[in-house]
Amino acid sequence: MEFSISEIIVWLVVGALTGPVVGMLVKRSREGYGRWRNLGIGLVGALIGGGLFKLFRIDLGLGTFAVSLQDLIAAFLGAFLFLLIIVIVQKKR
């Protein structure tokens, strides 16, 4: 399994867009976790989601664009997974 540089760039751009949305949904406030944390959550989530979708060969059949709906969904789910891991780790401390 190889990742192209263009895939990683798309995941990072999509992550920058989805991070604030995930932060708002999880925190239930407009600010979410704050501008920089939301951005970080989105970037990490996009890499996690994109990697998992590629690893498990998940293709939603949504077509290919420079940034596809599949990339958005993968980044969104990856960001949720990342936040879930953070919450679990914080509760164990």
Phi and psi in degrees as GROMACS dihedral restraints (atoms count N, CA, C in turn):
[ dihedral_restraints ]
;  ai    aj    ak    al  type     phi  dphi    fc
    3     4     5     6     1  -119.8    20    10
    4     5     6     7     1   144.0    20    10
    6     7     8     9     1  -106.4    20    10
    7     8     9    10     1   133.3    20    10
    9    10    11    12     1   -86.3    20    10
   10    11    12    13     1   156.1    20    10
   12    13    14    15     1   -63.6    20    10
   13    14    15    16     1   -32.5    20    10
   15    16    17    18     1   -68.6    20    10
   16    17    18    19     1   -35.8    20    10
   18    19    20    21     1   -63.6    20    10
   19    20    21    22     1   -44.1    20    10
   21    22    23    24     1   -64.6    20    10
   22    23    24    25     1   -40.2    20    10
   24    25    26    27     1   -63.3    20    10
   25    26    27    28     1   -43.6    20    10
   27    28    29    30     1   -61.2    20    10
   28    29    30    31     1   -44.6    20    10
   30    31    32    33     1   -60.6    20    10
   31    32    33    34     1   -39.2    20    10
   33    34    35    36     1   -68.7    20    10
   34    35    36    37     1   -41.3    20    10
   36    37    38    39     1   -64.2    20    10
   37    38    39    40     1   -45.0    20    10
   39    40    41    42     1   -64.6    20    10
   40    41    42    43     1   -39.6    20    10
   42    43    44    45     1   -60.8    20    10
   43    44    45    46     1   -38.9    20    10
   45    46    47    48     1   -63.3    20    10
   46    47    48    49     1   -28.8    20    10
   48    49    50    51     1   -84.1    20    10
   49    50    51    52     1   -36.5    20    10
   51    52    53    54     1   -87.5    20    10
   52    53    54    55     1   -23.2    20    10
   54    55    56    57     1   -55.0    20    10
   55    56    57    58     1   -50.8    20    10
   57    58    59    60     1   -61.6    20    10
   58    59    60    61     1   -35.4    20    10
   60    61    62    63     1   -65.5    20    10
   61    62    63    64     1   -46.5    20    10
   63    64    65    66     1   -63.7    20    10
   64    65    66    67     1   -42.5    20    10
   66    67    68    69     1   -58.9    20    10
   67    68    69    70     1   -42.9    20    10
   69    70    71    72     1   -65.2    20    10
   70    71    72    73     1   -40.8    20    10
   72    73    74    75     1   -68.3    20    10
   73    74    75    76     1   -41.9    20    10
   75    76    77    78     1   -72.5    20    10
   76    77    78    79     1   -44.6    20    10
   78    79    80    81     1   -82.0    20    10
   79    80    81    82     1   -14.6    20    10
   81    82    83    84     1    56.4    20    10
   82    83    84    85     1    38.9    20    10
   84    85    86    87     1  -144.1    20    10
   85    86    87    88     1   157.4    20    10
   87    88    89    90     1   -65.0    20    10
   88    89    90    91     1   -30.7    20    10
   90    91    92    93     1   -77.9    20    10
   91    92    93    94     1   -24.0    20    10
   93    94    95    96     1    64.1    20    10
   94    95    96    97     1  -128.3    20    10
   96    97    98    99     1   -97.2    20    10
   97    98    99   100     1     4.9    20    10
   99   100   101   102     1   103.9    20    10
  100   101   102   103     1   156.2    20    10
  102   103   104   105     1   -54.8    20    10
  103   104   105   106     1   -51.4    20    10
  105   106   107   108     1   -75.0    20    10
  106   107   108   109     1   -38.2    20    10
  108   109   110   111     1   -66.4    20    10
  109   110   111   112     1   -42.1    20    10
  111   112   113   114     1   -57.9    20    10
  112   113   114   115     1   -43.2    20    10
  114   115   116   117     1   -62.9    20    10
  115   116   117   118     1   -46.2    20    10
  117   118   119   120     1   -61.9    20    10
  118   119   120   121     1   -43.0    20    10
  120   121   122   123     1   -61.3    20    10
  121   122   123   124     1   -43.4    20    10
  123   124   125   126     1   -64.7    20    10
  124   125   126   127     1   -41.8    20    10
  126   127   128   129     1   -65.9    20    10
  127   128   129   130     1   -47.2    20    10
  129   130   131   132     1   -65.1    20    10
  130   131   132   133     1   -41.8    20    10
  132   133   134   135     1   -61.7    20    10
  133   134   135   136     1   -39.0    20    10
  135   136   137   138     1   -65.1    20    10
  136   137   138   139     1   -41.2    20    10
  138   139   140   141     1   -66.9    20    10
  139   140   141   142     1   -41.8    20    10
  141   142   143   144     1   -64.0    20    10
  142   143   144   145     1   -51.4    20    10
  144   145   146   147     1   -63.3    20    10
  145   146   147   148     1   -45.2    20    10
  147   148   149   150     1   -62.5    20    10
  148   149   150   151     1   -42.1    20    10
  150   151   152   153     1   -64.7    20    10
  151   152   153   154     1   -43.0    20    10
  153   154   155   156     1   -65.5    20    10
  154   155   156   157     1   -42.7    20    10
  156   157   158   159     1   -60.6    20    10
  157   158   159   160     1   -40.8    20    10
  159   160   161   162     1   -71.5    20    10
  160   161   162   163     1   -41.9    20    10
  162   163   164   165     1   -60.3    20    10
  163   164   165   166     1   -45.6    20    10
  165   166   167   168     1   -91.6    20    10
  166   167   168   169     1     8.2    20    10
  168   169   170   171     1    52.1    20    10
  169   170   171   172     1    46.4    20    10
  171   172   173   174     1   -83.4    20    10
  172   173   174   175     1   119.9    20    10
  174   175   176   177     1  -128.7    20    10
  175   176   177   178     1   112.1    20    10
  177   178   179   180     1   -80.4    20    10
  178   179   180   181     1    -1.9    20    10
  180   181   182   183     1    64.9    20    10
  181   182   183   184     1    35.0    20    10
  183   184   185   186     1   -96.8    20    10
  184   185   186   187     1     6.2    20    10
  186   187   188   189     1    92.8    20    10
  187   188   189   190     1   170.7    20    10
  189   190   191   192     1  -122.8    20    10
  190   191   192   193     1   123.1    20    10
  192   193   194   195     1  -127.2    20    10
  193   194   195   196     1   179.6    20    10
  195   196   197   198     1   -57.7    20    10
  196   197   198   199     1   -43.5    20    10
  198   199   200   201     1  -127.5    20    10
  199   200   201   202     1   111.3    20    10
  201   202   203   204     1   -93.7    20    10
  202   203   204   205     1   165.2    20    10
  204   205   206   207     1   -62.2    20    10
  205   206   207   208     1   -33.2    20    10
  207   208   209   210     1   -61.8    20    10
  208   209   210   211     1   -40.3    20    10
  210   211   212   213     1   -62.8    20    10
  211   212   213   214     1   -40.7    20    10
  213   214   215   216     1   -63.3    20    10
  214   215   216   217     1   -44.8    20    10
  216   217   218   219     1   -65.0    20    10
  217   218   219   220     1   -43.2    20    10
  219   220   221   222     1   -62.0    20    10
  220   221   222   223     1   -43.7    20    10
  222   223   224   225     1   -65.7    20    10
  223   224   225   226     1   -41.6    20    10
  225   226   227   228     1   -62.4    20    10
  226   227   228   229     1   -48.5    20    10
  228   229   230   231     1   -66.7    20    10
  229   230   231   232     1   -37.8    20    10
  231   232   233   234     1   -63.6    20    10
  232   233   234   235     1   -39.9    20    10
  234   235   236   237     1   -65.9    20    10
  235   236   237   238     1   -39.9    20    10
  237   238   239   240     1   -62.8    20    10
  238   239   240   241     1   -42.5    20    10
  240   241   242   243     1   -62.5    20    10
  241   242   243   244     1   -43.0    20    10
  243   244   245   246     1   -60.9    20    10
  244   245   246   247     1   -45.3    20    10
  246   247   248   249     1   -65.3    20    10
  247   248   249   250     1   -36.7    20    10
  249   250   251   252     1   -61.4    20    10
  250   251   252   253     1   -44.1    20    10
  252   253   254   255     1   -62.5    20    10
  253   254   255   256     1   -42.8    20    10
  255   256   257   258     1   -61.7    20    10
  256   257   258   259     1   -44.4    20    10
  258   259   260   261     1   -63.6    20    10
  259   260   261   262     1   -43.1    20    10
  261   262   263   264     1   -62.7    20    10
  262   263   264   265     1   -45.0    20    10
  264   265   266   267     1   -64.2    20    10
  265   266   267   268     1   -40.9    20    10
  267   268   269   270     1   -67.0    20    10
  268   269   270   271     1   -35.9    20    10
  270   271   272   273     1   -70.2    20    10
  271   272   273   274     1   -29.3    20    10
  273   274   275   276     1   -77.1    20    10
  274   275   276   277     1   -13.3    20    10
